[in-house]
């Protein structure tokens, strides 16, 4: 992978937010969940969908803090407009495990 400069890294706005609502996304091509995430007063609530059904159900996601890229342009995912990209890592089966802080932090905090 090519090296990037620190300035390039600073262009990616990664913030923490709390999931306020989560619903199944049956219209998605691959199993997914719709998420509404509160990123605090500066950014507000944004929505996205994520293929995270191997480890999560909608009811286990509400109240969870997650990390997301908030400065990508919106992207149409079937009938749903995704406004952020939640971040995760693959487990041993290539199923996604969400990235989150290990203790509660204020919503909207920027990763650095």
Backbone as a ProteinNet text record, in pm:
[ID]
protein_1_A
[PRIMARY]
XXXXXXXXXXXXXXXXXXXXXXXXXXXXXXXXXXXXXXXXXXXXXXXXXXXXXXXXXXXXXXXXXXXXXXXXXXXXXXXXXXXXXXXXXXXXXXXXXXXXXXXXXXXXXXXX
[TERTIARY]
83.3	0	88.9	49.4	128.3	125.1	238.4	242.9	164.2	108.1	39.9	104	81	133.8	38.7	86.4	1.3	-115	-88.9	-196	-304.9	-264.1	-363.1	-448.5	-384.9	-456	-556.1	-517.9	-604.5	-728.7	-729.1	-846.5	-958.9	-924.2	-1024.5	-1078.2	-1206.3	-1268.7	-1338.2	-1271.6	-1323.7	-1371.5	-1500.3	-1562.7	-1632	-1657.2	-1733.8	-1878	-1970.2	-2111.2	-2183	-2302.5	-2383.8	-2500.5	-2520.2	-2631.8	-2761.2	-2850.8	-2978.3	-3093.7	-3075.2	-3180.4	-3114	-3168.5	-3116.9	-3234	-3232.6	-3340.9	-3284	-3350.1	-3309.4	-3317.1	-3238.2	-3237.2	-3260.8	-3383.9	-3412.4	-3394.4	-3399	-3383.1	-3236.9	-3142.7	-3000.7	-2966.9	-2869.8	-2827.3	-2765.7	-2684.7	-2625.2	-2686.9	-2700.3	-2762.6	-2697	-2779.9	-2730	-2828.3	-2779.9	-2861.1	-2850.3	-2963.7	-2965.1	-2935.6	-2850.1	-2811.7	-2833.1	-2881.8	-2886.3	-2792.8	-2695.1	-2587.8	-2582.2	-2579.4	-2569.4	-2422	-2375.4	-2236.4	-2223.6	-2319.3	-2311.1	-2360.4	-2354.3	-2413.2	-2351.2	-2221.2	-2153.8	-2198.3	-2215.5	-2247.7	-2393.2	-2446	-2583.6	-2596.5	-2718.7	-2746.5	-2725.3	-2659	-2636.6	-2677	-2707.7	-2750.3	-2656	-2659.1	-2576.1	-2634.8	-2580.5	-2612.5	-2480.3	-2484.6	-2362	-2391.6	-2300	-2310.8	-2247.5	-2320.5	-2267.9	-2358.7	-2441.6	-2542.6	-2485.7	-2362.1	-2304.2	-2285	-2255.4	-2226.9	-2328.6	-2416.2	-2505.5	-2648.2	-2742	-2882.3	-2919.5	-3026.8	-3062.8	-3075.1	-3134.4	-3153.2	-3022.9	-2918.1	-2789.9	-2706.2	-2747.2	-2668.2	-2709.5	-2835.6	-2882.9	-2810.1	-2752	-2675.2	-2526.2	-2484.5	-2343.2	-2271.5	-2151.6	-2068.4	-1988.7	-1980.2	-1907.6	-1822	-1724.5	-1637.7	-1682.4	-1677.8	-1721.7	-1650.8	-1632.7	-1585.4	-1707.9	-1701.3	-1819.1	-1807.8	-1695.9	-1681.7	-1674.8	-1731.4	-1753	-1882.6	-1895.7	-2025.1	-2130.4	-2258.6	-2365.3	-2363.9	-2406.3	-2405.7	-2537.5	-2598.6	-2725.3	-2698.6	-2760.5	-2750.4	-2892.8	-2927.4	-3064.9	-3157.6	-3262.9	-3356.1	-3312.3	-3190.1	-3143.2	-3021.7	-3018.5	-2904.1	-2810.5	-2687.6	-2587.2	-2505.2	-2491.6	-2424.2	-2288.2	-2256.9	-2127.4	-2083.5	-1958.6	-1905.2	-1861.1	-1936	-1893.3	-1770.5	-1684.2	-1557	-1557.7	-1494.9	-1485.5	-1367.4	-1346.8	-1238	-1294.8	-1235.4	-1283.8	-1235.4	-1324.6	-1284.3	-1224.7	-1205	-1146.1	-1230.2	-1358.3	-1446.7	-1477	-1407.1	-1426.1	-1557.1	-1618.6	-1736.3	-1689.1	-1762.2	-1717	-1750.2	-1648.4	-1659.8	-1638.9	-1734.2	-1727.5	-1614.1	-1556.9	-1458.3	-1531.7	-1489.7	-1552.1	-1451.6	-1472	-1381.9	-1402.8	-1300.7	-1314.2	-1374.2	-1406.7	-1483.3	-1564.9	-1669	-1757.5	-1681.8	-1703.5	-1644.7	-1755.8	-1737.4	-1841.3	-1861.8	-1988.1	-2020	-1962.7	-1912.4	-1854.8	-1704.7	-1645.1	-1499.9	-1428.5	-1325.6	-1250.4	-1132.3	-1114.4	-1001.3	-872.6	-769.7	-636	-530.5
-116.5	0	124.4	225	347.1	426.2	490.1	578	705	763.6	891.6	989.9	1116.3	1218.1	1237.5	1303.8	1335.9	1423.8	1515.6	1601.3	1517.4	1411.8	1321.9	1254.8	1208.5	1145	1241.1	1366.4	1465.3	1497.5	1460.7	1482.8	1385.1	1272.7	1172	1207.3	1241.6	1284.1	1164.9	1104.6	987.5	1033.4	1009.9	1056.3	941.8	963.7	869.3	918.4	823.9	856.2	741.5	770.5	670.5	630.7	501	450.4	481.9	557.1	595.3	508.9	449.2	366.6	266	145.4	41.3	-44	-75.6	-155.5	-256.1	-368.6	-461.2	-390.6	-436.1	-379.7	-493.7	-543.5	-660.7	-635.8	-510.2	-479.9	-486.1	-489.9	-494.5	-626.3	-622.1	-744.4	-845.6	-796.5	-882.3	-841.7	-934.6	-900.4	-777.8	-681.4	-556.1	-499.4	-399.7	-328.4	-179.6	-109.1	36.9	95.3	197.1	261.6	411.6	470.1	614.5	643.6	733.2	755.9	904.5	935.4	1073.3	1108.1	1206.3	1251.3	1383.8	1416.7	1537.7	1660.9	1775.6	1900.3	1948.8	1933.5	1985.6	1914.2	1783.8	1704	1658.6	1626.7	1579.8	1431.8	1391.6	1251	1222.2	1112.2	1064.8	918.7	873	733.7	659.1	527	440.3	299.8	212.7	70.1	-4.1	-118.6	-194.7	-344	-418.1	-564	-625.1	-614.6	-654.7	-755.1	-825.1	-913.2	-1039.1	-1074.6	-1194.9	-1176.4	-1053.5	-1028.4	-939.7	-874.7	-775.3	-791.9	-752.1	-739.4	-593.6	-545.2	-405.1	-370.9	-458.3	-426	-422.9	-489.7	-485.8	-364.4	-291.6	-177.8	-44.1	-28.6	98.5	127.7	247.1	287.6	261	185.4	151.9	267.7	300	398.5	328.1	392.8	338	447.1	405.5	497.8	498.1	618.1	628.5	743.2	726.6	835.4	919.9	1049.8	1135.8	1232.3	1231.4	1328.4	1265.6	1145.7	1090.7	1149.3	1162.2	1207.1	1098.2	1136.6	1037.1	938.6	814.5	708.7	632.1	614.8	541.2	391.7	327	182	128.4	86.3	45.2	162.6	143.2	251.8	342.3	323.1	391.3	477.4	600.2	689.3	678.2	631.7	617.5	746.1	802.5	930.7	921.3	808.7	787.6	643.4	614.3	478.6	433.3	338.5	284.5	196.9	192.3	121.4	-7.7	-109.1	-237.6	-316.3	-430.9	-521.6	-661	-739.7	-876.2	-968.5	-1057.2	-1160.1	-1277	-1390.9	-1507.1	-1562.9	-1528.9	-1573.6	-1463.8	-1352	-1234.6	-1161.5	-1186.8	-1112.3	-987	-877.1	-749.1	-730.4	-684.9	-644.9	-493.8	-421	-274.8	-221.6	-108.5	-37.4	57.8	60.9	151.1	182.1	295.7	326.7	225.9	205.9	108.5	169.2	299	363.4	476.5	519.7	623	754.5	816.5	946.1	1033.4	1166.8	1252.2	1225.6	1217.4	1199.5	1314.9	1280.3	1380.9	1395.4	1330.9	1340.2	1287.6	1360.7	1322.7	1233.4	1127.3	1038.1	1110.1	1093	1144.6	1067.7
0	0	0	-73.8	-85.5	45.2	76.2	192.5	163.8	269.4	255.8	353.1	329.6	419.6	537.5	639.7	753.6	708.5	616.7	563.9	496.1	424.2	363.4	471.2	576.2	686.2	749.6	765.8	828.8	745.1	618	533.4	565.9	628	663.8	802.3	809.7	934.7	999.5	1098.2	1168.6	1305.1	1331.5	1455.6	1527.5	1655.3	1736.2	1745.5	1740.9	1757	1824.7	1872.3	1939.8	1850.9	1834.6	1755.5	1831	1764.8	1826.5	1777.2	1660.7	1600.6	1507.5	1500.8	1411.5	1364.1	1234.2	1175.1	1076.6	1058.9	952.9	817.2	722.6	586.8	488.5	481.1	398	248.5	204.6	62	14.9	106.8	70.8	2.2	-90.9	-161.1	-65.5	29.8	132.5	266	359.7	488	552.1	592.2	647.7	748	821	919.9	890.4	895.8	883.7	1021.5	1024.2	1149.8	1141.3	1249.9	1267	1382.8	1360.4	1457.4	1492.6	1622.7	1670.6	1690.4	1612.2	1621.5	1697.4	1779.7	1860.5	1786.5	1854.7	1805.3	1674	1657.6	1537.6	1409.8	1415	1296	1296	1411.6	1421.9	1391.4	1359.8	1331.5	1183.8	1154.6	1017.9	1011.3	890.1	873.6	780.1	795.3	712.5	717.1	634.3	644.8	655.3	721	742.5	738.4	677.6	669.3	794.4	903.5	1034.7	1105	1027.9	1087.5	1152.2	1125.9	1187.8	1338.3	1380.8	1522.4	1592.7	1516.2	1575.8	1526.5	1611	1573.3	1602.3	1540.3	1565.5	1714.2	1793.4	1935	2014.7	1969.2	2041.3	2002.9	1898.7	1850.8	1912.1	1948.2	2003.1	2133.9	2142.9	2259.9	2248.5	2148.6	2128.9	2060	2106.8	2037.6	1928.9	1811.8	1697.6	1635.2	1556.8	1483.1	1337.6	1275.3	1136.2	1065.7	935	850.1	818.5	850	833.7	716.1	645.1	535.8	396.8	380.7	246.4	192.5	59.8	6.3	27.2	39.1	54.1	-62.7	-33.3	-134.4	-127.3	-241.2	-248.1	-238.4	-139.3	-120.6	-137.7	-258.6	-286.4	-259.5	-177.8	-149.5	-33.7	16.1	137.3	105.3	156.7	137.2	256.9	231.6	335.6	342.3	463.5	480.5	547.9	611	676.3	652	682.2	671.2	809.7	869.6	998.8	975.9	1075.1	1062	1142.7	1086	1153.1	1101	1161.3	1124.5	1103.9	1012.5	993.4	1104.8	1147.8	1241.9	1162.7	1224.2	1157.6	1043.8	1039	931.3	830.5	841.1	755.4	784.9	900.7	944.6	1019	1002.7	1054.6	1202.4	1276.1	1415.3	1418.2	1475.2	1475.1	1561.8	1518.4	1598.9	1691.7	1817.9	1914.6	2024.9	2094.5	2206.3	2319.6	2401.8	2510.5	2636.8	2631.6	2737.4	2676.2	2744.7	2689.7	2671	2555.2	2522.3	2463.1	2460.4	2404.6	2254.5	2213.2	2071.9	1990	1872.4	1782.6	1797.2	1895.2	1912.6	1788.3	1745.6	1626.4	1664.2	1586.7	1608.7	1569.5	1651.9	1618	1690
[MASK]
++++++++++++++++++++++++++++++++++++++++++++++++++++++++++++++++++++++++++++++++++++++++++++++++++++++++++++++++

